[in-house]
Amino acid sequence: MAERIDERAERVVEADGRVVCPGFIDLHSHVDLTLPDYPRVDGMIRQGVTTLVTGNCGLSPYPGSMDLAGFAAVLGGVPLAVHVAPLVGHGAIREAAMADPSGTPSEGEMTRMVELVETAMTQGAHGLSTGLIYDPGRFAGTAELVALARVVAAHGGFYASHVRDEGDGLVEAIAEAIAIGRTAGLPVQLSHHKAKRRRNWGRVAATLGMVDRARADGLDVMLDCYPYTASSTGLWAYAPNWWRPGDEVARERVQAGLEERFPGCTGRDGARTDLSDLVLSGLTGVGRLQRYEGMWLDEAAREENVSPADLVIDLLSTAEHVQVIDHAMSEADVWRVLAHPECAVGSDARLIHPDMPGVPHPRNFGTFPRVLGRLPLEEAVRKCTGLPARRMGWCDRGLLRPGAVADLLLFDPDAIGDRATFEEPRRYATGIDLVVVGGEVVIDGSDDTGAAAGRVLLRTGCG
């Protein structure tokens, strides 16, 4: 018999007509890049997220200028509103271990990468992430990834992958991720699963079938997805694979490389290419080109009287950073993926405060309420709580029961919803009355209490 608790509550909340559920666990975020400056994680906590998994897509602040222990110490010194569960990024590992991260690792560099993964896992990383469309992850071969994943497997972690291609090569990219998990012997998390470009719409039927078959064969494969038909990333992801930031390359060579990837983009006749799906959402250090922030890339190129390819070259040659929103997915595909029983919700959020510069993706402010408004309530809550907790190996989070961590939400099921749009992305969600993190109230109605209730959650067993 459970022990009766007779302590009187300091506060009693009338929850009649409301839903009480665990706090949402975001399996895929990039807020580790902004947390030190924006520790309240406003856009996320106000949509009910109480735990954020960071270090995704091969990107993490460690190793490099600090290790994971150092990063945890930094976050321990700021008023965190939410819990943070870190992965270690393969791209960061490559940058720290290799003289030329765009090359093939030497035996010594491979040994160093293994050591760095071992250190991160020993310090509490939950797994290894890859970003195989990004520099320098895209230069890694499968054998390298298997070798590093084996280190993660030995520590009970998982492999999360932004796969090598989400468009024409999607099926082959998913096959590679599954093969890495099977060969290395560890669970696989397919990040922000999607099929990009109209010619590939519908191919998620094949990739979800691959997930089902792998699971039937005994491999623990899960996926995550955000409920939008546009992605967002840096413009460098669209550059020729051999061109890296800082490289002095002849314009004609880059033009040819872009034309090979996006036929028609070097013309000025307005021909539609895959670059036509891009909106310039965040421009830093671009001088006079700053005025094009928020515009479609094609539209900006016409105003500049240059080809889309030339505008891409001008931006990448001068900018500190260029973020784009890529309107490339099908609504039917997005909801087919989200409906899969092994698909959890992941926001891919980074710009999580209204004051941050740029034109953020609405997912930074509306992901979780948007899912709750479009899937059956019980299933939507499971995809935001218990399912991601299972991926993380947590027995005391993502559910309501005696002894579980008190990460809790109180919301009105008739009022909860997303207000953020691509035109007005900085709008907070509605309908959430109370957010409790680790037993402390963080959001009370429309107010942030300022409670520093968040903790860095390092990997432990489930026993």
C-alpha positions as CSV (number, residue, x, y, z in Angstrom):
1,M,0.0,0.0,0.0
2,A,1.3,3.4,-0.9
3,E,2.2,5.7,1.9
4,R,-0.4,8.4,2.5
5,I,0.9,11.9,2.3
6,D,-0.8,14.2,4.9
7,E,1.2,17.4,4.3
8,R,-1.0,20.3,3.5
9,A,-0.5,22.0,0.2
10,E,0.8,25.5,0.1
11,R,-1.6,26.2,-2.8
12,V,-4.6,24.4,-4.2
13,V,-5.4,24.9,-7.9
14,E,-9.0,24.4,-9.1
15,A,-8.6,22.2,-12.2
16,D,-12.2,21.6,-13.1
17,G,-12.6,21.4,-16.8
18,R,-8.9,21.5,-17.4
19,V,-6.4,18.8,-18.4
20,V,-3.5,17.9,-16.1
21,C,-0.6,16.1,-17.8
22,P,3.1,15.7,-17.7
23,G,5.2,18.6,-19.0
24,F,6.1,18.2,-22.7
25,I,9.5,16.8,-23.6
26,D,11.0,18.2,-26.8
27,L,13.2,15.5,-28.4
28,H,14.8,17.9,-30.9
29,S,15.9,21.4,-30.2
30,H,18.9,23.7,-30.8
31,V,18.4,26.0,-27.8
32,D,21.8,25.0,-26.4
33,L,23.1,27.7,-28.8
34,T,21.0,30.4,-27.2
35,L,20.3,29.2,-23.6
36,P,23.1,31.1,-21.9
37,D,21.6,34.4,-23.1
38,Y,17.9,33.4,-23.0
39,P,17.6,30.9,-20.1
40,R,13.9,31.4,-19.7
41,V,13.4,29.7,-23.1
42,D,10.2,31.8,-23.4
43,G,8.8,30.5,-26.6
44,M,9.1,26.9,-25.4
45,I,8.0,27.1,-21.7
46,R,4.9,29.1,-22.8
47,Q,3.8,26.2,-25.0
48,G,4.2,23.7,-22.2
49,V,7.7,22.3,-22.8
50,T,9.5,21.5,-19.5
51,T,12.4,19.5,-20.9
52,L,14.5,20.2,-24.1
53,V,16.8,17.6,-25.7
54,T,19.8,19.6,-27.1
55,G,22.9,19.0,-29.2
56,N,21.0,17.8,-32.2
57,C,22.0,17.7,-35.9
58,G,25.7,17.2,-35.1
59,L,25.8,20.7,-33.4
60,S,26.7,21.1,-29.8
61,P,28.8,23.7,-27.9
62,Y,31.2,20.9,-26.8
63,P,33.8,19.6,-27.3
64,G,35.8,22.7,-28.3
65,S,36.2,25.6,-26.0
66,M,34.6,23.5,-23.3
67,D,33.5,19.9,-22.5
68,L,30.0,18.8,-21.6
69,A,30.8,19.2,-17.9
70,G,31.8,22.8,-18.6
71,F,28.6,23.4,-20.5
72,A,26.5,22.0,-17.7
73,A,28.4,24.4,-15.3
74,V,27.5,27.4,-17.5
75,L,23.8,26.4,-17.5
76,G,24.0,25.9,-13.7
77,G,24.9,29.6,-13.4
78,V,21.8,31.0,-15.2
79,P,18.1,31.0,-14.2
80,L,17.0,28.0,-16.3
81,A,13.2,27.8,-16.7
82,V,13.3,24.2,-18.1
83,H,15.3,21.0,-17.9
84,V,18.0,20.4,-20.6
85,A,19.1,16.9,-21.7
86,P,22.2,17.0,-23.9
87,L,23.4,15.0,-26.8
88,V,26.9,15.4,-28.2
89,G,27.2,16.6,-31.8
90,H,29.3,14.6,-34.3
91,G,30.1,17.8,-36.2
92,A,31.6,19.3,-33.1
93,I,33.6,16.1,-32.5
94,R,35.0,16.4,-36.0
95,E,35.9,20.1,-35.6
96,A,37.7,19.4,-32.3
97,A,39.6,16.3,-33.5
98,M,40.6,17.0,-37.1
99,A,43.1,19.4,-38.6
100,D,40.9,19.5,-41.7
101,P,37.3,18.6,-40.7
102,S,36.3,18.4,-44.4
103,G,38.7,15.6,-45.0
104,T,39.1,11.9,-44.2
105,P,40.3,11.3,-40.6
106,S,43.7,9.9,-40.1
107,E,44.1,7.0,-37.7
108,G,45.2,9.4,-35.0
109,E,42.2,11.7,-35.6
110,M,39.8,8.8,-35.6
111,T,41.3,7.7,-32.2
112,R,40.8,11.3,-31.0
113,M,37.2,11.3,-32.1
114,V,36.5,8.1,-30.3
115,E,38.1,9.6,-27.1
116,L,36.0,12.7,-27.4
117,V,32.7,10.7,-27.7
118,E,33.8,8.5,-24.8
119,T,34.4,11.7,-22.7
120,A,31.0,13.2,-23.5
121,M,29.2,9.9,-22.8
122,T,31.1,9.5,-19.5
123,Q,30.1,13.1,-18.6
124,G,26.4,12.3,-19.1
125,A,25.5,12.8,-22.8
126,H,22.4,10.8,-23.8
127,G,23.7,10.0,-27.2
128,L,25.4,11.1,-30.4
129,S,23.7,13.3,-33.1
130,T,24.7,13.8,-36.7
131,G,23.9,16.4,-39.2
132,L,24.9,14.8,-42.5
133,I,23.9,17.7,-44.8
134,Y,26.0,20.1,-42.8
135,D,29.6,21.0,-42.8
136,P,31.6,19.0,-41.5
137,G,29.3,16.1,-40.9
138,R,28.6,15.6,-44.6
139,F,32.2,14.6,-45.2
140,A,31.9,11.6,-42.8
141,G,31.6,8.1,-44.2
142,T,29.3,5.4,-42.7
143,A,32.2,3.5,-41.2
144,E,33.3,6.5,-39.2
145,L,29.7,6.9,-37.8
146,V,29.5,3.2,-36.9
147,A,32.8,3.4,-35.0
148,L,31.6,6.4,-33.0
149,A,28.1,4.9,-32.5
150,R,29.7,1.8,-31.0
151,V,31.2,4.0,-28.2
152,V,27.7,5.4,-27.6
153,A,26.2,1.9,-27.5
154,A,28.6,0.8,-24.8
155,H,27.2,3.6,-22.6
156,G,23.6,2.8,-23.3
157,G,23.0,5.9,-25.5
158,F,21.2,6.4,-28.8
159,Y,22.0,7.7,-32.3
160,A,20.0,10.7,-33.5
161,S,20.5,11.6,-37.1
162,H,19.6,14.5,-39.4
163,V,20.1,12.0,-42.3
164,R,22.2,12.6,-45.4
165,D,19.3,13.5,-47.7
166,E,15.7,14.5,-47.0
167,G,14.9,14.8,-50.7
168,D,15.8,12.7,-53.7
169,G,18.0,10.4,-51.7
170,L,15.7,10.1,-48.7
171,V,15.2,6.3,-48.8
172,E,18.9,5.6,-49.1
173,A,19.6,8.1,-46.2
174,I,17.1,6.3,-43.9
175,A,18.6,3.0,-44.9
176,E,22.1,4.3,-43.8
177,A,20.8,5.5,-40.4
178,I,19.1,2.1,-39.8
179,A,22.2,0.3,-40.9
180,I,24.3,2.3,-38.4
181,G,22.0,1.4,-35.6
182,R,22.0,-2.2,-36.5
183,T,25.7,-2.5,-37.0
184,A,26.7,-0.5,-33.9
185,G,23.9,-2.0,-31.8
186,L,22.1,1.0,-30.5
187,P,18.7,2.7,-30.8
188,V,18.1,5.2,-33.7
189,Q,16.2,8.4,-33.6
190,L,15.3,9.8,-37.1
191,S,15.3,13.6,-36.6
192,H,12.5,15.8,-38.0
193,H,11.5,13.2,-40.5
194,K,10.2,14.6,-43.8
195,A,10.2,14.3,-47.6
196,K,11.3,17.6,-49.2
197,R,10.3,18.8,-52.7
198,R,7.1,18.1,-54.5
199,R,8.7,15.3,-56.6
200,N,9.3,13.4,-53.4
201,W,6.0,13.9,-51.7
202,G,4.5,10.6,-50.6
203,R,7.8,8.9,-50.1
204,V,7.3,8.9,-46.4
205,A,5.1,5.9,-46.9
206,A,8.2,4.0,-48.0
207,T,10.4,5.3,-45.1
208,L,7.8,4.7,-42.5
209,G,7.6,1.1,-43.8
210,M,11.3,0.9,-43.4
211,V,10.9,2.0,-39.7
212,D,8.2,-0.7,-39.2
213,R,10.3,-3.4,-40.7
214,A,13.4,-2.5,-38.7
215,R,11.4,-2.5,-35.5
216,A,9.9,-5.9,-36.4
217,D,13.5,-7.1,-36.8
218,G,14.2,-6.0,-33.2
219,L,15.9,-2.6,-33.8
220,D,14.7,0.3,-31.6
221,V,13.9,3.0,-34.2
222,M,11.9,6.1,-33.5
223,L,11.4,9.4,-35.2
224,D,10.3,12.9,-34.4
225,C,8.6,15.6,-36.5
226,Y,7.3,19.1,-36.2
227,P,3.8,20.0,-37.5
228,Y,4.7,22.4,-40.3
229,T,5.3,22.2,-44.1
230,A,8.5,24.3,-43.9
231,S,11.9,23.6,-42.4
232,S,14.5,26.1,-41.4
233,T,18.3,26.0,-41.5
234,G,21.4,27.8,-42.6
235,L,21.9,28.8,-46.2
236,W,25.2,26.9,-46.3
237,A,23.2,23.7,-46.4
238,Y,22.3,24.6,-50.0
239,A,25.9,25.3,-51.1
240,P,27.9,22.9,-53.2
241,N,29.3,20.1,-50.9
242,W,32.9,21.0,-51.6
243,W,32.5,24.7,-50.7
244,R,33.2,25.6,-47.1
245,P,33.0,28.9,-45.2
246,G,36.1,30.9,-45.7
247,D,37.2,29.2,-48.9
248,E,38.4,31.4,-51.7
249,V,36.7,29.9,-54.7
250,A,36.1,31.4,-58.2
251,R,32.5,32.6,-58.6
252,E,32.2,30.6,-61.9
253,R,33.0,27.4,-60.1
254,V,30.4,28.0,-57.4
255,Q,27.8,29.0,-60.0
256,A,28.4,25.8,-61.8
257,G,28.1,23.8,-58.5
258,L,24.8,25.6,-57.7
259,E,23.5,25.0,-61.2
260,E,24.3,21.3,-60.9
261,R,22.3,21.1,-57.6
262,F,19.5,23.5,-58.7
263,P,19.1,23.5,-62.5
264,G,18.0,26.9,-63.7
265,C,19.2,28.9,-60.7
266,T,21.9,30.8,-62.6
267,G,19.4,32.3,-65.0
268,R,17.5,35.6,-64.5
269,D,14.4,34.5,-66.4
270,G,12.4,33.7,-63.2
271,A,12.5,29.9,-63.8
272,R,11.3,28.0,-60.7
273,T,14.0,25.9,-58.9
274,D,14.3,24.4,-55.5
275,L,15.8,27.7,-54.3
276,S,12.4,29.2,-55.0
277,D,11.0,27.6,-51.9
278,L,13.4,29.6,-49.6
279,V,12.6,32.7,-47.5
280,L,15.5,34.7,-46.1
281,S,14.5,34.6,-42.5
282,G,17.6,35.7,-40.6
283,L,20.5,37.8,-42.0
284,T,23.5,38.7,-39.9
285,G,26.5,40.8,-41.2
286,V,25.2,41.3,-44.8
287,G,25.4,45.1,-45.0
288,R,23.0,46.5,-47.6
289,L,21.5,43.1,-48.2
290,Q,19.9,43.3,-44.8
291,R,16.8,44.8,-46.4
292,Y,15.9,41.4,-47.9
293,E,15.3,39.8,-44.5
294,G,11.9,38.2,-44.6
295,M,11.7,38.1,-48.4
296,W,11.6,35.1,-50.8
297,L,15.0,34.4,-52.2
298,D,13.7,34.7,-55.8
299,E,12.1,38.0,-55.0
300,A,15.2,39.4,-53.5
301,A,17.3,38.2,-56.5
302,R,14.9,40.1,-58.9
303,E,15.2,43.3,-56.8
304,E,19.0,42.9,-56.9
305,N,18.8,42.2,-60.7
306,V,21.0,39.1,-60.2
307,S,20.3,35.4,-60.6
308,P,19.3,33.4,-57.5
309,A,22.6,31.6,-57.6
310,D,24.5,34.9,-57.6
311,L,22.5,36.2,-54.6
312,V,23.3,32.9,-52.7
313,I,27.0,33.5,-53.5
314,D,26.9,37.1,-52.4
315,L,25.1,36.2,-49.1
316,L,27.4,33.3,-48.2
317,S,30.5,35.2,-49.2
318,T,29.8,38.2,-46.9
319,A,27.4,37.2,-44.2
320,E,28.1,36.0,-40.7
321,H,25.0,33.9,-40.8
322,V,22.1,33.4,-43.2
323,Q,19.0,31.5,-41.9
324,V,16.3,30.4,-44.4
325,I,12.8,28.9,-44.1
326,D,12.3,26.3,-46.8
327,H,8.6,25.7,-47.8
328,A,9.2,22.2,-49.2
329,M,6.9,19.6,-47.5
330,S,3.4,18.3,-48.1
331,E,0.7,18.8,-45.4
332,A,-0.4,15.2,-45.9
333,D,3.1,13.9,-45.4
334,V,3.6,15.9,-42.2
335,W,0.5,14.5,-40.6
336,R,1.1,11.0,-41.9
337,V,4.5,11.0,-40.1
338,L,3.1,12.6,-36.9
339,A,0.4,9.9,-36.8
340,H,2.9,7.1,-36.8
341,P,2.8,5.4,-33.4
342,E,6.6,5.8,-32.9
343,C,6.8,9.4,-33.9
344,A,7.3,11.9,-31.0
345,V,7.1,15.7,-31.3
346,G,10.3,17.7,-31.8
347,S,10.3,21.5,-32.4
348,D,13.7,22.0,-34.0
349,A,13.5,25.3,-32.1
350,R,16.4,27.8,-31.8
351,L,15.1,31.4,-31.8
352,I,13.0,31.1,-28.7
353,H,12.6,34.7,-27.4
354,P,10.5,37.4,-29.1
355,D,13.4,39.9,-28.9
356,M,15.8,37.7,-30.9
357,P,16.7,39.1,-34.3
358,G,15.5,37.6,-37.6
359,V,12.1,36.2,-38.7
360,P,11.8,33.0,-36.7
361,H,10.0,29.9,-37.8
362,P,6.6,29.6,-36.0
363,R,7.6,26.2,-34.5
364,N,9.7,28.2,-32.0
365,F,6.4,29.3,-30.4
366,G,3.7,27.0,-31.5
367,T,4.8,23.4,-32.1
368,F,3.2,21.5,-29.2
369,P,-0.2,23.3,-29.0
370,R,-0.5,22.8,-32.8
371,V,-0.1,19.1,-32.4
372,L,-2.7,19.0,-29.6
373,G,-5.1,20.8,-31.8
374,R,-4.9,18.4,-34.7
375,L,-4.5,14.9,-33.2
376,P,-6.7,13.0,-30.7
377,L,-5.9,14.5,-27.3
378,E,-4.7,11.3,-25.6
379,E,-2.4,10.4,-28.5
380,A,-1.1,13.9,-28.9
381,V,-0.2,14.1,-25.2
382,R,1.6,10.7,-25.4
383,K,3.7,11.9,-28.3
384,C,4.7,14.9,-26.2
385,T,5.4,13.1,-22.9
386,G,5.5,9.4,-22.4
387,L,6.9,8.5,-25.9
388,P,9.9,10.9,-25.8
389,A,10.5,9.9,-22.2
390,R,10.8,6.3,-23.3
391,R,13.4,7.2,-25.9
392,M,15.4,9.0,-23.2
393,G,15.2,5.9,-20.9
394,W,13.4,7.9,-18.2
395,C,11.2,6.0,-15.7
396,D,10.3,9.0,-13.6
397,R,9.4,11.6,-16.3
398,G,6.8,11.9,-19.0
399,L,4.0,10.4,-16.9
400,L,1.8,11.1,-13.9
401,R,2.3,8.8,-10.9
402,P,3.5,8.9,-7.3
403,G,7.3,9.4,-7.2
404,A,7.6,10.9,-10.7
405,V,9.2,14.2,-11.2
406,A,6.7,17.0,-10.8
407,D,6.9,18.5,-14.4
408,L,3.3,19.3,-14.9
409,L,0.9,21.2,-17.1
410,L,-2.6,22.5,-16.6
411,F,-4.4,23.6,-19.8
412,D,-7.8,24.2,-21.2
413,P,-8.4,21.7,-24.0
414,D,-10.9,24.0,-25.7
415,A,-8.6,27.0,-25.6
416,I,-5.1,25.6,-26.2
417,G,-3.7,26.5,-29.5
418,D,-0.9,28.0,-31.6
419,R,-1.0,31.6,-32.6
420,A,2.4,31.8,-34.3
421,T,2.3,32.0,-38.1
422,F,5.0,32.5,-40.7
423,E,3.8,36.1,-41.0
424,E,3.7,36.7,-37.3
425,P,5.9,34.0,-35.7
426,R,6.5,35.6,-32.3
427,R,3.1,35.0,-30.8
428,Y,2.8,32.8,-27.7
429,A,0.5,29.9,-27.5
430,T,-2.9,30.2,-25.7
431,G,-4.8,28.0,-23.3
432,I,-2.0,27.0,-20.9
433,D,-2.8,28.0,-17.3
434,L,0.1,26.6,-15.3
435,V,3.5,25.1,-16.0
436,V,5.3,23.4,-13.2
437,V,9.0,22.4,-13.5
438,G,10.5,20.1,-10.8
439,G,7.6,21.0,-8.4
440,E,8.1,24.8,-8.9
441,V,5.5,27.0,-10.7
442,V,7.3,28.7,-13.7
443,I,4.3,29.9,-15.7
444,D,1.3,31.1,-13.8
445,G,-1.4,32.2,-16.2
446,S,0.4,34.8,-18.4
447,D,3.2,35.4,-15.9
448,D,6.7,34.0,-15.8
449,T,7.5,33.6,-12.1
450,G,11.2,33.7,-12.7
451,A,11.7,30.4,-10.8
452,A,15.1,28.9,-11.8
453,A,13.6,25.4,-11.7
454,G,15.4,23.8,-14.7
455,R,18.2,21.3,-14.3
456,V,20.7,19.8,-16.7
457,L,19.7,16.1,-16.9
458,L,22.7,13.9,-17.5
459,R,22.3,10.3,-18.6
460,T,21.6,7.7,-15.9
461,G,20.1,4.3,-15.9
462,C,16.4,3.5,-15.4
463,G,16.8,1.4,-12.3
